[in-house]
């Protein structure tokens, strides 16, 4: 496979105003990529450039475009010329919605809009930020078993709207890609983190940046570098000891065409899986 130099590669990051997305943009720029970010309103473009610019020189390597999960407008233009797409935009309100569809519909339909645009514009790989919310809810979490990349949350009234939205959106993404004709099929990777923690880059951050609780399965906010590596097909970063830095993963996550990646301290695999891969320890950088 011919590798394209980062400086010649544009990566689309959806939801560029988000907590994880901003860390990811910084990581991509640090690696030399050009980044195009989507926002619901270009009124926030200057703010995002300022926030990212406080972490790393931006120059002309970061552009912002307008696109909304609930509309087809702008998505093909956003994907045009991009080699990779990191789909991070998804609704996450500070409190439960009145009806689950308030989250389910934009999460599912937004993911499909991004994927359709990516296929139409011949994007090579899409990395979608999912969640452990799509893996283990509705199951007995009593320590009797370990959940891995083969598991999906149960869709029932006992499972919250957010957990349902992440499950339905990720399943819809996999179904869409698997149904594509062979000559149109793109690579899909999903990253399923637990609680996301890390330094907040912006004073106006999303719900994903809230919460002081430290729990097993937490992942540093800077773990966006994992999504950047997964997009580019980069080699896994070697462990750097207990003090942090690096992640131990199955190499097939990065070099296989389609993988599901669980970022959770309690999940591990003894050998590379054939279809999806689980991370053995979280990233801290």
N, C-alpha and C positions, 0 to 999 in steps of 0.2 A: 504494500500500500504506500502510495506517495504521500509524504508528510508535507504539509504547507507550513511555512514559517509563521510564527505567531504574528509578526508585524504585518503579514499579508492576509490575516484571518480576522474576520469580524464575527463576534459572538453576540447574539441577541439575548438579553436578560429581561424577562417580563416582570412587571411589578417593581420597577427600579427604585421606588421610594421605600421599599420594605427593609426591615432589619437584616434579614439574611441576604437579600439581594444586594444591598450596599456593600456588605463584606465581600460578596462574590465579585462584584464589579472591581473593588480594590485589588482582589487577588488576580483577576484576569489582566488588569492593567499592569500589575507588577510582573506578570509573566510575559508581557509584551504584546498582548492581544489588543485589537481595536474592539470597542464595546458599543453596542446600540441598546439603549434601555427604553422600555415602554412605561408610560405613565397615563393615568386617566385624564390628566389635564396638563398641558404644556406650561401652565402657570407655575408648576413646581420645578421646571427644568433648571432654572438658575440656582435654586436651593440645592438640588441634588448635585449639580456640578460643584457647588461650593463645599458641600459635605464631603464628597469623594476627594476633591482637590485638597482638602485639609490632611488627607492621608497619603496622597501620592500625586505627583504632577499629572495633570489631565491632558493639557494641550488640546489637540484636535482629535484625540483618540476616543473620546466619549461623546456620543450624540444621544439625544432623547427624542422620541416620537410618541405620538398620541395613539393609544389603542385601548379598548375597553372590553372586558370579558363578555359583556352582554351584547356586543355588536360585532358584526363582521368587518366593519369599516377599519381600514388601516393595517390589518394583520398581514396581508400579502406584502404590502409595502415594507412593513417592519422586518419581515423575514428575507426580503430580497437582498441577495448578495452575501447572506450570512452562511457560514459553514456549519455552525452549531447554534442551537437554541437551548437556553436554560429557562424552563418554564417554572417560575416561582410565584407568580401572581395567583392568589386564591383567597376567597373571603374568609376572614377570621375575626368576628365581632367580639367586643369585650363582654357580651352577655348572650345567652341563648336567644335565637330568633323566635318570633311568634309562630312561624311555620318552618319546618325543615327545608322546604323548597327554596326559601330565601338564601340558603347556602348551597344546597345541592345543585340547583339549576345553573347558577353562574360558574360553580366549580367544574361541573361536568361539561357544560356547553363551551365554557372558556377554554378548557383543555382541548376539546375537539376542534375549536376554531384555530388554535395555535397549530395543532397537528395538520389540519387541512392546508393551512397556509404554508407550513414547512414542506409538505409534500409537493405542493404546487410550485414552490420556489427551489426545489431540489436541495433542501438542507440535508446534510449527511446524518446528523445525530441530534436527537432531542433528549435532554436530561430534565426530568420532571421532579420537582420537590413534592413528595407525598408525605407520609407520616406513619408512625407506629399506630396512629389512629385507624389506619387502614388494615392493620394486621391482627390486633389481639383483643379488640373490644367485642363484647358479647360472649366471650369465652371465660371459662373458670380460670382466674389468675391466682391460683392457690399454691403455686410453686411445684405442682405435680408434673409439669412438662415445660419444655422450652419451645417458644414460638419462633419460627424462622420464615424465610422468604416464600414458603409454600402456603402460608396461612393468610387468611383474609378475615377481617372483622365481619360479624354477623349483622345483617340488616334487620333490626327489629325495633319495636317501640321503646325497648329498654336501652337502646344505643342512641346517644345524643346526635343532634343535627350535624355538628361539625365532623364527628367520626363517620357518620353516614356519607357526608359530602366528600371526604377524602377517599373513602372506599369506592364509592360510585365513580368518582372522577378518575381514579387510577385504573379501575377495571375497564372503564370506557376507553381509556387511552390504549391499554393493551389490546382490547378487542379490535379497536380501529386499526392499529398497526398490523395485527395478525391477519386482518381481512384484506389488506392491500394486495394488489397483484404483485408478483415477484419483481417486476421491473420498476415498481414505484415504492417498494418497501424501504423505509428508513430505519435507522437504528434508534431504539428507545432504551433509556436507562431511567429507573426511578430510584430516588433516594428517600429512605423512610426513617427520619430522625425521631428521637424522643424529645424531651424537653430541650429547647435550644437556649443556651446561655452565652453571654459574652458582652464585650463593651458596646454600648449604644453609640452610634456615630452621629445620629441626628436627634435634635430635641423633639422632633415630630416623628416618632417611630410607630410602627404598627403593633397590633396586639402580640405578634410573635416575639416582640422585644420586651414584653412585660413579665413580671413574676420573679421574686427573689428566692424562690424555693430551689434547693439543690437536690436532685434525685438521681437514682440509678437510671442510666439511659440518657443522661443529659449530654448535650453536644455543644461545644463552644461555638459562638456565633460565627467565628472565623472559619468554621468548617465548610463555608462556601467554597473554599479551595478544593474540597473533595469534588464538588459539582463541576468546578472548572477542569480538574484533571479528568473526570469521567467524560466530559464533553470532548476533550482533545485526544482521548485515548492515551493519556500519558501513563508512564510506569507508576505503580503504587509507590508512595513515599515510605521510606524505611522507618521503623520505630526509632524514637529518640529518647527512650528511657521514661521513667515515671514522671519526670519533670515536664514532659509534654513534647509536642512537635512530632507530627507524623501519625500514620495510621497503618495498621497491618490489614491487608485485604487479599482476597483471592485475585490473582492477576486476570482471571477471566472476566472480572467486572469491566476492566478497561479495554480488553482486546476482543471480547466477544461482542456480537452485534446487539443483543438485547439482554439487559440484566436488571434485577431488582435488588437494591442494596439497603440492608437494614443497619442503621447506625444506632446501636444499643448495647450498653455494657453487658447485658445479661444474655446476649445472643452470640453464639459462636458456631463455627463449622470446623470440623477436623480436616476436611479436604475440600478443594474447589467443587462447587456444585455445577451441575450440567446446564441449568437453565437460568438461575438467579444466584446472587451471591450475598453473603452476610459479612458485615465488618466485625472483626474480632475485638477491636477497642476503638473508642472515639478519637477524633482528631482534636488536639489542643495546640494552637500555634500562637 
